Structure formats: C-alpha cells, structure tokens
Amino acid sequence: MLILLPPSEGKTGRSRGRAVDFSTLSFPELNPVREQILETLAKVSASSDAYDVLDVGASLQGEVDRNTRWRTEPAVPVSELYSGVLYDALGYASMSAGTKRRAGSRLLVVSAAWGALRPADRVPPYRLSMGTTLPGHGPLASVWRDPLAAALSESSGVIVDCRSSTYVAAWRPSGDQAAKWVTVNVVRERDGVRTVVSHMAKHTRGLVARHLLESGKDPGTPKSLHKLVSERWNAELDRTGPGWTLTVVEHD
C-alpha cells in the first residue's frame, strides 16, 4: 500500500541543525531535478518579481527569503516539517512505534521542490507550489511528470491518493497501477443533499491515512481498501475512469 499526501503551505523550521544531504534522500534518481528546481527557486526568490512568480504576498517575505538559503538552512524530517489540518489529523508524533514504521514505508509526500519524500527524509522548509510556473522550467507539474512516473513505477499495491488536484497533475498512475489507484473524496450530507467540503476534507483524509496505518493491514484491492475504511466511516467505492474514487460521506 502506498498513501500519497500533498505537502502543506505551513512548514516548521529549525534554528540549528545540518543542511540537506541529497545522498540520504529517498528516490535519489530525482536529485538532478531537485537541484535544478531549487537553484532556480533561489534565483527567483532573490529577484524583484519573486512574489508574482511564486504567487504569494509580501507578508510571506520571510518564507521567500528562506528559499534563497536552501543549501544552508537546517533540514527537518518530513514527519515534522509539514503542519496544517491534514497533518494535525494524521498525528505522526502520537503514533505508536509500529505505526511509525509502517508510515515510513507507506507514506509518500509529493512535493513541488523535492518530487517525492518519505517521512524520514530531511529537507529545509521552502515556499513553492506545484501550480507554479518557474522560469526556464515551465509548469512544475509537467516538470515532475516523467521523473515521478519512473521513480514510482515499482509500486504494485493499492495507491491511496489523498492529494489535491494540483499535485495529482504531477503523477497519475497508469497501466496496471491505475487499476489499484483510489482517490479519496469527502462529501457532507445534510437532509439527503451532498456538498463537497474542502477545508475539512483535509482533516478527514488525514484521519483516513492514520486509520489505514494503525490497522496493520495492507489491502490488496480497492474493494478491500473500501472494506477497511468502512470500518469507521460511511464510504462508497466507484470506478472512475482508469482508477477508483472512495467517497467518505460525513453527516451533519
């Protein structure tokens, strides 16, 4: 089983510690692309049009400036780096030792700057969205598409996709992998009427990811994944194109 997570805009830095060591990162075949993107990000972040290119406001000047120091900034374990609704619900810090071990091999964060990261990987905080078009590179989702397809081609189990559409664009499982690709959707039902939720969907996806890790099980098919998630939530499984959609229905 592979659980795909999006990064979060909120990131936790450190005042001390060693800088990133590319030789220790998962998926070392992605390192050349990582370095190219980060070098360009540093140059853009030091330029006069940084806010426009990165689509951020001047209030985030500190985060933009930090992009220029990625080679020396203290690196943080991915398990501690990201904050926000999804990661609060995931609650890595409060997991048991066994659950953390499962997370180490089953969780994967798709990142605009780093491509793909495991919880134990250590990288510096950064400000960059997959929706960004970097000068000299183009849309980042397009930049990462082929490298990620090659790096993740070995995954053969169920792929539980908790990413937003911006990050799905960087890698969509295809071929045999698509048959086990399950996107997690969340809707709220009130008086028989369903509406899509956004902010709280992140919370539910984090809870789903934690439930799967704590279960100690590795569902072999989308249907067995549906059965596992249905132990806790009202969930529906539908075939949608090459993959599947697992819809978690929350009731008011």
SVG drawing of the C-alpha trace seen along z (x, -y; Angstrom):
<svg xmlns="http://www.w3.org/2000/svg" viewBox="-34 -44 59 52">
<polyline fill="none" stroke="black" stroke-width="0.4" points="0.0,0.0 1.2,-3.5 -0.5,-6.5 0.0,-9.7 -0.2,-13.0 0.1,-16.6 2.5,-19.0 1.2,-21.8 1.8,-25.5 2.7,-25.6 6.1,-24.3 8.1,-24.0 11.7,-25.1 14.6,-24.8 17.2,-27.3 20.0,-24.8 21.0,-21.6 22.6,-20.2 21.7,-21.2 20.1,-18.8 22.2,-15.9 21.0,-14.7 22.7,-11.4 20.4,-10.4 17.1,-11.2 14.6,-8.7 14.4,-8.3 18.0,-9.5 17.3,-9.4 15.2,-12.6 18.2,-14.5 19.3,-16.1 15.8,-17.6 15.6,-18.6 18.8,-20.6 17.8,-22.3 14.4,-23.4 15.9,-24.6 18.7,-26.6 16.1,-28.3 13.8,-28.8 16.7,-30.5 17.3,-32.9 13.6,-33.7 13.2,-34.3 16.0,-36.8 14.5,-38.7 12.2,-41.7 9.3,-39.7 9.5,-36.9 6.1,-37.5 4.5,-37.4 6.2,-34.2 5.5,-32.4 2.0,-33.8 2.4,-35.0 2.0,-38.3 4.7,-40.5 3.6,-39.2 5.5,-36.0 8.8,-37.8 10.5,-35.7 9.5,-32.4 10.5,-33.7 13.9,-34.8 14.4,-31.4 14.2,-29.9 17.5,-31.5 19.2,-29.7 18.1,-26.2 21.7,-24.9 22.5,-26.0 19.1,-26.1 18.7,-23.4 17.0,-20.3 13.9,-18.9 12.4,-15.4 9.4,-15.3 7.4,-13.8 7.9,-17.1 8.2,-19.6 4.5,-19.9 1.8,-21.4 -1.9,-22.1 -5.2,-20.4 -4.3,-17.1 -1.1,-16.7 -2.7,-17.5 -5.3,-14.8 -2.5,-12.4 -0.8,-13.0 2.5,-11.4 4.1,-12.4 1.4,-10.5 1.7,-7.3 3.0,-4.1 6.4,-2.9 4.9,-0.2 2.6,-2.6 5.5,-5.0 7.5,-2.1 4.6,-1.4 4.3,-5.1 8.0,-5.1 7.4,-2.7 3.9,-3.6 3.5,-7.4 4.8,-9.5 4.6,-13.3 4.5,-14.7 6.4,-18.0 6.9,-20.8 10.5,-21.2 11.5,-17.7 9.3,-15.5 8.6,-12.7 9.6,-12.3 9.3,-9.7 8.7,-10.7 12.4,-10.1 13.8,-12.3 15.3,-15.6 14.8,-18.8 14.7,-22.5 11.4,-24.4 10.6,-26.0 7.8,-28.0 6.8,-26.6 3.5,-25.2 3.1,-22.6 0.9,-25.1 3.9,-27.4 5.5,-28.0 9.2,-28.5 11.2,-30.5 13.3,-28.1 11.3,-25.1 7.6,-25.7 4.7,-24.3 6.2,-22.3 3.6,-19.5 4.9,-19.0 8.5,-19.0 7.9,-16.3 5.6,-14.1 8.2,-11.8 10.7,-11.7 7.9,-10.7 6.5,-8.1 9.9,-6.5 10.7,-6.7 7.3,-5.3 6.9,-2.6 7.8,0.1 4.8,-0.4 2.4,2.6 0.0,2.3 -3.1,0.2 -2.4,-3.5 -4.4,-5.6 -4.4,-9.2 -5.1,-11.9 -3.6,-14.7 -5.3,-17.8 -5.8,-18.1 -2.7,-20.4 -0.5,-17.6 -2.3,-14.8 -1.3,-16.6 2.4,-15.7 1.8,-12.0 -1.2,-9.9 -0.8,-6.2 -1.3,-4.5 -1.4,-1.0 -1.6,1.8 -1.1,-0.8 -4.2,-2.7 -6.3,0.4 -5.3,0.0 -5.4,-3.8 -8.0,-5.1 -8.6,-8.8 -10.1,-9.7 -13.0,-12.2 -15.0,-13.7 -18.6,-15.0 -21.0,-16.2 -24.6,-15.1 -27.5,-17.1 -31.1,-16.2 -30.2,-14.0 -28.2,-16.7 -24.5,-16.2 -21.9,-19.0 -18.2,-18.9 -16.1,-20.1 -12.6,-21.5 -11.0,-22.5 -12.5,-19.7 -11.8,-17.2 -8.1,-17.6 -8.9,-16.7 -10.8,-13.5 -8.0,-12.4 -5.5,-12.7 -7.7,-10.6 -8.2,-8.0 -4.4,-7.8 -3.9,-7.3 -6.6,-4.6 -5.0,-2.7 -1.6,-2.8 -2.9,-1.8 -4.9,1.1 -1.7,3.0 -3.3,4.2 -2.3,3.8 -5.4,4.1 -4.6,5.8 -7.5,4.4 -9.6,1.2 -12.6,3.3 -10.6,4.5 -9.5,0.9 -13.2,-0.2 -14.0,2.5 -11.2,1.3 -12.2,-2.3 -15.9,-1.4 -15.0,0.0 -15.0,-3.6 -16.8,-5.8 -19.7,-5.6 -17.8,-5.1 -18.7,-4.4 -16.4,-3.0 -16.9,-3.8 -14.9,-3.1 -14.0,-6.4 -12.0,-6.2 -8.8,-4.2 -8.9,-4.3 -11.4,-4.4 -12.9,-7.0 -13.5,-6.3 -16.1,-8.8 -16.3,-9.3 -19.7,-10.6 -19.9,-12.8 -23.3,-13.5 -24.4,-16.7"/>
</svg>
